[in-house]
Amino acid sequence: MSTPNRDAKSTISNFTHYPDDAGYFDEFGGQFVPEILRPALEELQAAFSKLKQDDAFNRTLREELTHYVGRPTPLYFAANLTRHFGRARIYLKREDLAHTGAHKINNTIGQILLARAMGKRRIIAETGAGQHGVATATVAAKYGLECTIYMGEEDMERQYPNVQRMRMLGATVVGVTSGTRTLKDATNEALRDWLTNVDTTHYIIGSVVGPHPFPALVRHFQKIIGEEAREQIQHQAGKLPDYLVACVGGGSNAIGLFYPFLNDDVQMIGVEAGGIGTGPLQHAATLTYGRPGVFHGMRTYLLQTADGQVQLPYSISAGLDYPGVGPEHSLLKKSGRVQYLAVSDAEALDAAFLLTRLEGIIPALESAHALAYLPKLLPHTTEAEIVIVNLSGRGDKDMQTYIQHMEKEQQNK
């Protein structure tokens, strides 16, 4: 579907009680892990449940988010982009202005504080676009903890500046050569490391994926995006938005924006990576083309072959190049509360250059996928309506791709 469904309403009146005690969002989520990991997950759940209610922990977290991360991030009225489309007013939630250049730092700050409280001496993480890796290496450096980042060699090549940033921050970057050499394979290696070193190591998962309690834990640290946006738009425009739009790979920036609005009369649209087609290795649109299965410790929507094997994804955007999705998004799809749609590589590139040339803001390729839905959404809106797009990251890391695109355009002239 390429147009908003104004009649899509939730069949669930209150989403805030998810997940249940077993970590399920309806039929999705859970803990599909080896027995050796269960004590670590139980330890993490106990620490998280205690500390999120602890005044001193929350005070420290607020101080770090304010003075280190740079929150609140602005909600920016994109006047030129709004005039270009001539319909609804477009606002951008500027997560690209957070320290390290993306929303990932919200989660890594929270998790590093948890890790310290649990006495962990070593941090590991997986990364695709490198923004989560950079954010993890950043907080590990700040708190003096050993850090290892797993990254597919394909992603290391296309995100080389972020690899060097992680190394400069003192992290060991381990290139993963298995499979497609991308995010899926980096996650596999990080899980293997955790299995081996679970007593001393905390795994900072970068999105709302994985076994319980990670989906709820990461959402807890990312919901500040939507909490701020909700307050900011009412102050600036005097009303709630009519639409929220965010890109979806694993889904942390999207759930961070959506969650505080789930019980409001606001349309929400998650935009996946449609790549270059609908076949294997042509897209990473899990919720658009996938079906439920078990992957990386959770039951969720998954790109699968006919015989149930993981179908390898593809996206021009390293951060969206993942065959699964957070289980909460699977619930939101099943319920109809959020619409999930896909845009192509070409549409994302066009959207990135349009924002850059109209507003002087170079977005990350991930964020460009959310922007790419605007030409499909805006014709169905009025000037009285408001759209908030989550600008989840900045485009420095994607300059090689953007340069190649500009060079190709020049050659075709």
SEGU-779770 format. One record per residue: residue in one letter; x, y, z of N, C-alpha, C in turn. Coordinates in steps of 0.1 Angstrom, whole numbers, padded with zeros to 4 digits, always signed. Example, Ala and Ser with C-alpha at 12.3 -4.5 7.8 and 13.67 -1.06 7.14 Angstrom:
2
a+0132-0057+0078+0123-0045+0078+0132-0033+0078/s+0128-0022+0071+0137-0011+0071+0129+0000+0079/
// end
This chain:
413
m+0009-0012+0000+0000+0000+0000+0009+0012+0000/s+0006+0022-0008+0014+0034-0010+0007+0046-0005/t-0005+0045+0000-0012+0057+0005-0017+0054+0019/p-0019+0065+0027-0023+0063+0041-0037+0057+0042/n-0039+0048+0051-0052+0043+0054-0058+0050+0066/r-0067+0060+0063-0073+0068+0073-0082+0060+0082/d-0087+0049+0078-0096+0041+0086-0089+0030+0094/a-0076+0029+0093-0068+0019+0101-0068+0023+0116/k-0075+0016+0124-0076+0019+0138-0072+0006+0146/s-0066+0008+0158-0062-0003+0166-0073-0011+0171/t-0072-0024+0172-0081-0032+0178-0078-0034+0193/i-0067-0028+0198-0062-0029+0211-0063-0015+0217/s-0070-0014+0229-0073-0001+0234-0061+0005+0242/n-0052-0004+0246-0040+0001+0254-0028-0007+0252/f-0018-0001+0246-0006-0008+0243+0005-0008+0254/t+0002+0000+0264+0013+0003+0274+0016-0008+0283/h+0007-0019+0283+0010-0030+0292+0019-0041+0285/y+0023-0039+0273+0032-0048+0266+0046-0045+0269/p+0055-0055+0270+0053-0069+0269+0047-0075+0282/d+0043-0087+0282+0038-0094+0294+0050-0099+0302/d+0048-0106+0313+0059-0110+0321+0069-0119+0314/a+0064-0127+0304+0073-0136+0297+0080-0129+0285/g+0077-0116+0283+0084-0109+0273+0077-0109+0259/y+0064-0112+0259+0056-0113+0247+0048-0101+0244/f+0048-0096+0232+0039-0086+0226+0029-0094+0218/d+0018-0098+0225+0008-0107+0219+0016-0120+0216/e+0017-0124+0204+0023-0137+0200+0038-0135+0197/f+0043-0123+0198+0057-0120+0193+0066-0117+0205/g+0079-0119+0204+0088-0116+0214+0093-0129+0221/g+0094-0130+0234+0098-0141+0241+0113-0142+0243/q+0118-0154+0247+0132-0157+0249+0136-0170+0243/f+0141-0170+0231+0145-0182+0223+0160-0183+0223/v+0166-0187+0235+0180-0186+0236+0185-0199+0243/p+0198-0202+0242+0204-0213+0249+0203-0211+0264/e+0202-0222+0272+0200-0221+0287+0211-0213+0293/i+0224-0213+0287+0235-0206+0293+0232-0191+0294/l+0224-0186+0285+0221-0171+0285+0210-0167+0294/r+0202-0176+0299+0190-0173+0307+0194-0166+0320/p+0204-0170+0327+0208-0163+0339+0211-0148+0336/a+0219-0146+0325+0222-0132+0322+0210-0124+0318/l+0201-0129+0311+0188-0122+0308+0180-0119+0321/e+0180-0129+0330+0173-0127+0342+0179-0116+0351/e+0193-0116+0351+0200-0106+0358+0197-0092+0352/l+0197-0091+0339+0195-0079+0332+0180-0074+0335/q+0171-0083+0334+0157-0079+0337+0155-0074+0351/a+0162-0081+0361+0160-0077+0375+0167-0063+0377/a+0178-0061+0371+0185-0048+0372+0177-0037+0366/f+0172-0040+0354+0164-0030+0346+0151-0026+0354/s+0144-0036+0359+0132-0034+0366+0134-0026+0379/k+0145-0028+0386+0148-0020+0398+0153-0006+0395/l+0162-0005+0385+0169+0008+0383+0160+0018+0376/k+0151+0013+0367+0142+0023+0360+0133+0030+0370/q+0131+0024+0382+0123+0031+0393+0132+0038+0403/d+0145+0038+0401+0155+0043+0411+0157+0058+0408/d+0155+0067+0418+0156+0081+0416+0170+0085+0412/a+0180+0079+0419+0194+0083+0416+0198+0079+0402/f+0194+0067+0398+0197+0062+0384+0191+0071+0374/n+0178+0075+0376+0171+0083+0366+0177+0097+0366/r+0181+0102+0377+0187+0115+0378+0200+0115+0370/t+0208+0105+0372+0221+0104+0364+0218+0103+0349/l+0208+0095+0346+0205+0093+0332+0200+0107+0326/r+0192+0114+0333+0187+0127+0328+0199+0137+0326/e+0208+0137+0336+0219+0146+0335+0228+0142+0323/e+0230+0130+0320+0238+0126+0309+0231+0129+0296/l+0218+0127+0295+0211+0130+0283+0211+0145+0280/t+0211+0153+0291+0211+0168+0289+0225+0173+0286/h+0234+0170+0294+0247+0176+0293+0257+0169+0284/y+0255+0156+0281+0264+0149+0273+0258+0146+0259/v+0246+0141+0259+0239+0138+0246+0234+0151+0239/g+0230+0161+0247+0225+0173+0241+0210+0173+0239/r+0202+0167+0248+0188+0167+0247+0182+0178+0255/p+0170+0183+0252+0162+0178+0241+0167+0182+0227/t+0165+0173+0217+0168+0176+0204+0157+0185+0198/p+0159+0194+0189+0149+0203+0184+0138+0195+0176/l+0126+0201+0176+0116+0197+0166+0115+0209+0156/y+0120+0207+0144+0122+0217+0134+0111+0218+0124/f+0105+0230+0122+0095+0232+0112+0103+0234+0098/a+0101+0224+0089+0108+0224+0076+0099+0233+0067/a+0101+0246+0067+0093+0255+0060+0094+0253+0045/n+0107+0252+0040+0109+0250+0026+0104+0237+0020/l+0105+0226+0028+0100+0214+0024+0085+0214+0024/t+0079+0221+0034+0065+0222+0034+0059+0230+0022/r+0066+0241+0018+0062+0249+0006+0064+0240-0006/h+0074+0232-0007+0076+0224-0019+0064+0215-0021/f+0059+0209-0011+0048+0200-0013+0034+0207-0012/g+0033+0218-0005+0021+0226-0005+0010+0220+0002/r+0012+0211+0011+0001+0205+0018+0004+0206+0034/a+0004+0195+0041+0006+0195+0055+0019+0201+0059/r+0019+0207+0071+0031+0212+0077+0040+0201+0081/i+0053+0201+0077+0063+0191+0080+0072+0195+0091/y+0073+0187+0101+0083+0189+0112+0093+0178+0112/l+0105+0181+0116+0116+0171+0117+0120+0170+0131/k+0120+0158+0137+0126+0155+0150+0141+0153+0148/r+0149+0162+0153+0163+0163+0149+0172+0154+0157/e+0170+0141+0156+0179+0132+0163+0193+0132+0157/d+0194+0137+0145+0208+0139+0139+0217+0148+0147/l+0210+0157+0155+0218+0166+0163+0222+0161+0177/a+0218+0149+0180+0223+0143+0192+0238+0139+0191/h+0245+0139+0202+0259+0135+0202+0261+0122+0195/t+0271+0121+0187+0275+0110+0177+0266+0110+0165/g+0256+0118+0164+0249+0120+0151+0237+0111+0148/a+0232+0105+0159+0220+0097+0157+0213+0094+0170/h+0201+0088+0169+0194+0084+0181+0200+0073+0189/k+0210+0066+0184+0215+0054+0191+0221+0057+0205/i+0226+0069+0207+0232+0073+0219+0223+0073+0231/n+0210+0075+0228+0199+0075+0239+0200+0061+0246/n+0201+0050+0238+0200+0037+0243+0214+0033+0249/t+0225+0037+0243+0238+0032+0248+0241+0039+0261/i+0237+0051+0263+0239+0058+0276+0231+0050+0287/g+0218+0047+0284+0210+0039+0294+0216+0026+0297/q+0220+0019+0286+0226+0005+0289+0239+0005+0295/i+0248+0015+0293+0261+0015+0299+0259+0017+0314/l+0249+0025+0318+0246+0027+0332+0241+0014+0339/l+0233+0007+0331+0229-0006+0336+0241-0016+0338/a+0249-0016+0328+0261-0025+0328+0270-0022+0340/r+0272-0009+0343+0280-0005+0354+0274-0010+0367/a+0261-0008+0368+0254-0012+0380+0255-0027+0382/m+0255-0035+0372+0257-0049+0373+0271-0054+0374/g+0280-0045+0374+0294-0048+0376+0301-0054+0364/k+0296-0052+0352+0302-0057+0340+0314-0049+0336/r+0325-0056+0332+0337-0049+0329+0340-0047+0314/r+0331-0054+0306+0334-0054+0291+0320-0053+0284/i+0321-0045+0273+0309-0042+0265+0311-0048+0251/i+0301-0054+0245+0301-0058+0231+0289-0052+0225/a+0289-0051+0211+0278-0047+0204+0279-0051+0189/e+0268-0051+0182+0268-0053+0168+0265-0039+0161/t+0269-0038+0149+0265-0026+0142+0264-0028+0127/g+0255-0020+0120+0254-0021+0106+0259-0008+0099/a+0251+0002+0101+0256+0015+0096+0267+0021+0104/g+0270+0016+0115+0281+0021+0124+0277+0030+0134/q+0265+0036+0133+0261+0046+0143+0259+0040+0157/h+0254+0028+0158+0253+0021+0171+0266+0018+0176/g+0275+0013+0167+0289+0010+0171+0296+0022+0177/v+0294+0033+0170+0301+0046+0174+0295+0050+0188/a+0282+0049+0189+0275+0053+0202+0280+0044+0213/t+0281+0031+0210+0286+0022+0221+0301+0024+0224/a+0309+0026+0214+0323+0029+0217+0325+0042+0225/t+0316+0052+0222+0316+0065+0228+0314+0063+0243/v+0303+0056+0247+0300+0055+0261+0310+0046+0268/a+0315+0036+0261+0325+0027+0267+0338+0035+0271/a+0341+0044+0261+0353+0053+0264+0350+0062+0276/k+0338+0068+0276+0335+0077+0287+0336+0070+0301/y+0331+0058+0301+0331+0051+0314+0343+0041+0316/g+0352+0041+0307+0364+0033+0309+0363+0018+0308/l+0354+0013+0300+0351-0001+0298+0357-0006+0285/e+0362-0019+0286+0366-0025+0273+0355-0027+0264/c+0357-0025+0251+0347-0025+0241+0351-0033+0228/t+0342-0042+0224+0344-0049+0211+0331-0047+0203/i+0333-0043+0190+0322-0041+0181+0323-0051+0169/y+0312-0058+0167+0311-0067+0155+0304-0060+0144/m+0311-0061+0132+0305-0054+0120+0308-0062+0108/g+0298-0064+0099+0301-0072+0087+0311-0064+0078/e+0319-0072+0071+0329-0066+0063+0323-0058+0052/e+0312-0062+0046+0305-0054+0036+0302-0040+0042/d+0296-0040+0054+0293-0027+0060+0305-0019+0064/m+0316-0026+0068+0329-0019+0071+0334-0011+0059/e+0332-0017+0047+0336-0010+0035+0328+0002+0032/r+0315+0001+0033+0306+0012+0029+0304+0022+0040/q+0309+0019+0053+0308+0028+0064+0322+0030+0070/y+0332+0032+0062+0346+0032+0067+0348+0044+0077/p+0343+0056+0075+0345+0066+0085+0340+0062+0099/n+0329+0055+0100+0325+0051+0113+0334+0040+0119/v+0339+0032+0111+0349+0022+0116+0361+0029+0122/q+0366+0039+0116+0377+0047+0121+0373+0054+0134/r+0361+0059+0134+0357+0066+0146+0357+0056+0158/m+0352+0044+0156+0351+0034+0167+0365+0031+0172/r+0374+0029+0162+0388+0026+0166+0395+0038+0173/m+0392+0050+0169+0398+0062+0176+0393+0062+0190/l+0380+0058+0192+0374+0058+0206+0379+0047+0214/g+0388+0038+0209+0394+0027+0216+0388+0014+0215/a+0377+0012+0207+0371+0000+0205+0378-0010+0196/t+0377-0022+0198+0382-0032+0188+0371-0035+0179/v+0373-0033+0166+0363-0036+0156+0366-0049+0149/v+0357-0059+0150+0359-0072+0145+0351-0074+0132/g+0358-0076+0121+0351-0077+0108+0345-0091+0107/v+0332-0092+0103+0326-0105+0101+0325-0109+0087/t+0330-0121+0083+0331-0125+0070+0321-0135+0065/s+0312-0140+0075+0302-0150+0071+0290-0144+0065/g+0282-0153+0058+0270-0149+0052+0271-0137+0042/t+0262-0127+0044+0263-0115+0035+0273-0105+0040/r+0279-0108+0052+0289-0098+0058+0282-0085+0062/t+0270-0086+0067+0262-0074+0071+0257-0076+0085/l+0247-0068+0088+0242-0067+0102+0237-0080+0108/k+0230-0088+0100+0226-0101+0105+0237-0109+0110/d+0248-0110+0102+0260-0118+0106+0268-0112+0117/a+0268-0099+0118+0274-0092+0130+0267-0095+0143/t+0254-0096+0142+0246-0099+0154+0248-0114+0158/n+0249-0123+0148+0253-0137+0152+0266-0138+0159/e+0276-0131+0155+0289-0131+0161+0289-0125+0175/a+0281-0114+0177+0280-0108+0190+0274-0117+0200/l+0263-0124+0195+0257-0134+0204+0266-0145+0208/r+0274-0150+0199+0284-0161+0202+0294-0156+0212/d+0299-0143+0211+0308-0138+0221+0301-0137+0234/w+0289-0133+0235+0282-0132+0248+0280-0145+0254/l+0277-0155+0246+0276-0169+0252+0289-0173+0259/t+0300-0169+0253+0313-0173+0258+0318-0165+0270/n+0314-0153+0271+0319-0143+0281+0308-0137+0290/v+0297-0144+0292+0285-0139+0297+0287-0133+0312/d+0297-0139+0319+0299-0135+0333+0304-0121+0334/t+0313-0117+0325+0320-0104+0326+0315-0093+0316/t+0306-0098+0306+0303-0090+0295+0288-0086+0294/h+0286-0073+0290+0272-0069+0287+0271-0066+0272/y+0260-0072+0266+0258-0070+0252+0248-0058+0250/i+0253-0047+0245+0244-0036+0242+0237-0038+0228/i+0226-0044+0228+0219-0046+0216+0214-0032+0211/g+0215-0030+0198+0213-0016+0192+0199-0013+0188/s+0190-0022+0188+0176-0019+0184+0166-0027+0193/v+0153-0025+0190+0143-0032+0199+0141-0046+0194/v+0152-0053+0193+0152-0067+0189+0158-0076+0199/g+0158-0089+0196+0165-0099+0205+0156-0104+0216/p+0161-0113+0225+0153-0119+0235+0149-0109+0246/h+0138-0111+0252+0133-0104+0264+0144-0104+0274/p+0148-0092+0280+0140-0079+0280+0145-0069+0271/f+0154-0072+0261+0160-0062+0252+0149-0053+0245/p+0139-0059+0238+0130-0050+0231+0123-0039+0240/a+0119-0043+0252+0113-0033+0261+0123-0024+0267/l+0135-0029+0270+0146-0021+0275+0150-0010+0266/v+0153-0014+0253+0157-0004+0243+0146+0006+0241/r+0134+0002+0240+0122+0011+0238+0122+0021+0250/h+0124+0016+0262+0124+0025+0274+0134+0037+0272/f+0146+0034+0267+0156+0045+0266+0154+0053+0253/q+0146+0048+0243+0144+0056+0231+0131+0063+0231/k+0121+0060+0240+0108+0067+0240+0110+0082+0243/i+0121+0086+0248+0123+0101+0250+0121+0109+0237/i+0124+0102+0226+0122+0109+0213+0107+0113+0211/g+0098+0104+0213+0084+0107+0212+0079+0116+0224/e+0084+0114+0236+0080+0122+0247+0083+0137+0244/e+0095+0139+0239+0099+0153+0236+0091+0158+0225/a+0089+0151+0214+0082+0155+0202+0067+0158+0206/r+0061+0151+0215+0047+0153+0219+0046+0166+0226/e+0055+0169+0235+0055+0182+0242+0058+0193+0233/q+0068+0191+0224+0073+0202+0215+0062+0206+0205/i+0055+0197+0199+0046+0200+0189+0033+0207+0195/q+0030+0203+0207+0018+0210+0213+0022+0224+0217/h+0035+0226+0221+0039+0240+0224+0040+0248+0211/q+0045+0242+0200+0048+0250+0188+0035+0252+0179/a+0027+0241+0179+0015+0242+0170+0002+0241+0177/g+0002+0239+0190-0010+0239+0198-0019+0226+0196/k-0013+0216+0190-0021+0204+0188-0012+0192+0186/l-0017+0180+0187-0009+0168+0184-0008+0167+0168/p+0002+0160+0164+0004+0158+0149-0007+0149+0144/d-0009+0149+0131-0019+0140+0124-0012+0127+0120/y+0001+0129+0116+0009+0117+0111+0023+0117+0118/l+0028+0105+0121+0042+0103+0124+0048+0094+0114/v+0060+0097+0109+0067+0088+0099+0081+0086+0104/a+0085+0073+0103+0099+0069+0107+0103+0057+0099/c+0116+0056+0097+0121+0044+0090+0122+0033+0100/v+0121+0020+0094+0121+0008+0103+0131-0002+0097/g+0141-0005+0105+0150-0016+0102+0147-0026+0114/g+0155-0025+0124+0152-0032+0137+0140-0025+0143/g+0140-0011+0143+0129-0004+0147+0130+0005+0159/s+0142+0008+0164+0143+0016+0176+0139+0030+0175/n+0143+0037+0164+0140+0051+0162+0125+0052+0160/a+0119+0043+0153+0104+0043+0151+0096+0041+0163/i+0100+0031+0171+0092+0029+0184+0095+0040+0193/g+0107+0046+0193+0110+0057+0202+0100+0069+0199/l+0097+0071+0186+0088+0082+0183+0074+0078+0185/f+0070+0065+0181+0056+0061+0181+0050+0059+0195/y+0058+0053+0204+0053+0047+0217+0045+0058+0225/p+0050+0070+0227+0042+0079+0235+0029+0084+0229/f+0027+0081+0216+0015+0085+0209+0006+0073+0206/l+0009+0061+0211+0001+0049+0206-0013+0050+0210/n-0017+0056+0221-0031+0057+0225-0037+0070+0221/d-0031+0078+0212-0037+0090+0207-0042+0088+0193/d-0051+0097+0188-0056+0096+0175-0046+0102+0165/v-0035+0095+0163-0025+0099+0154-0021+0087+0145/q-0021+0090+0132-0017+0080+0122-0002+0078+0122/m+0003+0065+0122+0017+0062+0123+0021+0053+0111/i+0032+0057+0105+0037+0050+0093+0052+0046+0095/g+0055+0034+0094+0068+0029+0094+0073+0025+0080/v+0084+0030+0076+0089+0029+0062+0101+0020+0062/e+0100+0009+0054+0110-0001+0053+0118+0001+0040/a+0129-0007+0040+0138-0006+0028+0133-0015+0017/g+0128-0009+0006+0123-0017-0005+0133-0021-0015/g+0145-0015-0013+0157-0019-0021+0155-0017-0036/i+0157-0028-0044+0156-0028-0058+0146-0037-0064/g+0138-0044-0056+0129-0054-0061+0122-0062-0050/t+0115-0072-0053+0108-0080-0043+0113-0094-0041/g+0124-0097-0048+0130-0111-0047+0141-0112-0036/p+0146-0123-0034+0157-0125-0024+0169-0116-0027/l+0175-0110-0017+0186-0101-0018+0183-0089-0026/q+0170-0085-0026+0166-0073-0033+0160-0062-0024/h+0157-0066-0012+0150-0057-0003+0153-0061+0012/a+0148-0053+0021+0149-0056+0035+0136-0052+0042/a+0125-0054+0035+0111-0050+0039+0104-0061+0047/t+0108-0063+0059+0104-0075+0067+0089-0075+0069/l+0083-0064+0074+0069-0064+0077+0061-0063+0064/t+0066-0058+0053+0059-0058+0041+0058-0071+0034/y+0069-0079+0034+0070-0092+0027+0072-0104+0035/g+0075-0102+0048+0079-0114+0057+0067-0121+0063/r+0070-0131+0071+0060-0138+0079+0066-0142+0092/p+0058-0145+0102+0063-0148+0116+0073-0160+0116/g+0084-0158+0124+0093-0169+0126+0102-0166+0138/v+0112-0174+0141+0120-0172+0153+0134-0168+0147/f+0140-0158+0153+0153-0152+0148+0159-0144+0159/h+0172-0146+0162+0180-0138+0171+0172-0137+0185/g+0167-0149+0189+0162-0150+0203+0147-0145+0204/m+0140-0142+0194+0127-0136+0195+0118-0142+0184/r+0105-0142+0186+0095-0146+0176+0090-0132+0170/t+0091-0131+0157+0088-0118+0151+0086-0120+0136/y+0082-0110+0129+0082-0111+0114+0096-0112+0109/l+0098-0120+0099+0111-0124+0094+0111-0127+0079/l+0121-0123+0072+0122-0126+0058+0127-0141+0057/q+0118-0149+0050+0121-0163+0050+0119-0169+0036/t+0126-0180+0033+0124-0187+0021+0112-0196+0023/a+0108-0203+0013+0096-0212+0013+0098-0223+0024/d+0110-0227+0026+0113-0238+0036+0117-0233+0049/g+0115-0220+0052+0117-0214+0065+0131-0210+0068/q+0140-0210+0058+0153-0204+0061+0153-0189+0060/v+0163-0183+0067+0163-0168+0067+0167-0163+0053/q+0159-0155+0047+0161-0149+0034+0170-0137+0036/l+0181-0137+0029+0191-0126+0031+0186-0113+0026/p+0187-0102+0033+0182-0089+0029+0192-0081+0021/y+0186-0070+0016+0195-0061+0009+0189-0047+0011/s+0197-0037+0013+0193-0023+0013+0206-0014+0010/i+0204-0003+0003+0214+0006+0001+0219+0012+0014/s+0210+0011+0024+0212+0016+0038+0217+0005+0047/a+0229+0006+0052+0234-0005+0061+0226-0006+0073/g+0220+0004+0079+0213+0004+0091+0199-0003+0089/l+0194-0005+0077+0181-0011+0075+0183-0025+0069/d+0195-0030+0067+0198-0042+0060+0198-0054+0070/y+0185-0057+0075+0183-0067+0085+0171-0075+0082/p+0171-0088+0083+0159-0096+0079+0148-0098+0089/g+0150-0092+0101+0140-0093+0111+0135-0079+0115/v+0128-0078+0126+0123-0065+0131+0119-0067+0145/g+0118-0056+0153+0114-0057+0167+0100-0063+0169/p+0098-0072+0179+0085-0078+0180+0074-0069+0183/e+0077-0057+0189+0066-0048+0192+0060-0042+0178/h+0069-0040+0169+0064-0036+0155+0056-0047+0149/s+0059-0060+0152+0051-0071+0147+0037-0070+0152/l+0036-0067+0165+0023-0065+0172+0015-0054+0165/l+0022-0042+0163+0016-0030+0158+0011-0033+0144/k+0018-0041+0136+0014-0044+0123+0001-0053+0124/k+0002-0064+0132-0009-0073+0133-0022-0066+0137/s-0021-0056+0147-0032-0049+0152-0038-0039+0142/g-0029-0035+0133-0033-0024+0124-0031-0010+0129/r-0025-0009+0141-0022+0004+0147-0012+0012+0139/v-0002+0006+0133+0008+0012+0125+0008+0006+0111/q+0009+0015+0101+0010+0010+0087+0025+0009+0084/y+0029-0002+0078+0043-0004+0074+0043-0006+0058/l+0052+0003+0052+0053+0003+0038+0067+0004+0034/a+0070+0002+0021+0084+0002+0017+0086+0012+0006/v+0098+0018+0006+0103+0027-0005+0116+0021-0011/s+0119+0025-0023+0131+0019-0030+0143+0027-0027/d+0155+0021-0030+0168+0028-0029+0167+0041-0036/a+0162+0041-0049+0161+0053-0057+0153+0064-0050/e+0142+0060-0045+0133+0070-0038+0140+0076-0026/a+0147+0068-0018+0154+0073-0007+0165+0082-0011/l+0173+0079-0021+0183+0089-0026+0177+0102-0030/d+0166+0101-0038+0159+0114-0042+0155+0122-0030/a+0150+0115-0020+0145+0122-0008+0157+0129+0000/a+0168+0122+0000+0180+0127+0007+0184+0140+0000/f+0185+0140-0013+0190+0152-0020+0180+0163-0020/l+0167+0160-0019+0156+0170-0018+0157+0178-0005/l+0159+0170+0006+0160+0177+0019+0173+0185+0020/t+0184+0180+0014+0197+0187+0015+0196+0200+0008/r+0190+0200-0004+0189+0212-0012+0179+0222-0008/l+0168+0217-0001+0158+0227+0003+0160+0232+0017/e+0166+0223+0026+0167+0227+0040+0181+0228+0045/g+0191+0224+0037+0205+0224+0041+0208+0214+0052/i+0201+0203+0052+0203+0192+0061+0206+0179+0053/i+0217+0173+0055+0221+0160+0049+0217+0149+0058/p+0206+0141+0054+0202+0130+0063+0209+0117+0061/a+0209+0109+0071+0214+0095+0069+0205+0088+0059/l+0210+0078+0053+0202+0070+0043+0190+0064+0050/e+0192+0060+0062+0181+0054+0069+0169+0064+0070/s+0172+0076+0075+0162+0086+0076+0156+0090+0063/a+0164+0089+0052+0160+0093+0039+0148+0084+0035/h+0148+0072+0040+0137+0063+0036+0124+0068+0042/a+0124+0074+0054+0112+0080+0060+0108+0092+0052/l+0118+0100+0048+0115+0112+0040+0109+0108+0026/a+0113+0097+0021+0109+0092+0008+0094+0089+0007/y+0088+0087+0019+0073+0085+0019+0065+0097+0018/l+0071+0109+0020+0064+0121+0019+0057+0124+0006/p+0063+0122-0006+0056+0124-0018+0043+0115-0020/k+0043+0104-0013+0031+0095-0013+0020+0099-0003/l+0025+0104+0008+0016+0108+0019+0010+0122+0017/l+0018+0132+0013+0014+0146+0013+0002+0149+0004/p+0001+0143-0008-0011+0146-0016-0024+0143-0009/h-0024+0135+0001-0036+0131+0008-0039+0139+0021/t-0031+0149+0023-0032+0158+0035-0037+0172+0031/t-0040+0179+0042-0045+0193+0040-0035+0202+0047/e-0036+0215+0044-0026+0225+0050-0028+0226+0065/a-0039+0222+0070-0042+0222+0084-0036+0211+0092/e-0031+0201+0085-0026+0189+0092-0011+0190+0094/i-0006+0181+0103+0009+0182+0107+0014+0168+0105/v+0026+0167+0100+0034+0155+0098+0047+0157+0106/i+0051+0147+0114+0064+0147+0121+0072+0135+0115/v+0083+0138+0110+0092+0128+0104+0104+0127+0114/n+0108+0115+0118+0119+0113+0126+0132+0113+0118/l+0140+0123+0120+0153+0124+0113+0163+0117+0122/s+0164+0104+0120+0171+0096+0130+0186+0097+0130/g+0192+0102+0119+0206+0104+0119+0211+0113+0108/r+0223+0117+0109+0229+0126+0099+0237+0118+0088/g+0239+0125+0077+0244+0118+0066+0259+0117+0064/d+0267+0121+0073+0282+0121+0071+0287+0107+0067/k+0282+0097+0074+0286+0083+0072+0282+0078+0058/d+0273+0084+0051+0268+0080+0038+0273+0088+0027/m+0283+0097+0029+0288+0105+0019+0294+0098+0007/q+0300+0087+0009+0305+0079-0002+0294+0075-0012/t+0283+0070-0006+0272+0066-0015+0266+0078-0022/y+0265+0090-0014+0259+0102-0021+0268+0107-0032/i+0281+0106-0029+0291+0111-0040+0290+0102-0052/q+0289+0089-0050+0287+0080-0062+0275+0083-0069/h+0264+0086-0062+0251+0090-0069+0253+0103-0077/m+0260+0113-0071+0262+0125-0078+0270+0123-0091/e+0281+0115-0090+0289+0112-0101+0282+0105-0112/k+0273+0096-0108+0265+0089-0118+0256+0098-0125/e+0250+0107-0118+0241+0117-0124+0248+0126-0134/q+0260+0130-0130+0268+0138-0139+0271+0131-0152/q+0275+0118-0151+0278+0110-0163+0266+0108-0172/n+0254+0108-0166+0242+0106-0174+0237+0118-0181/k+0243+0130-0177+0238+0142-0183+0244+0144-0197/
// end
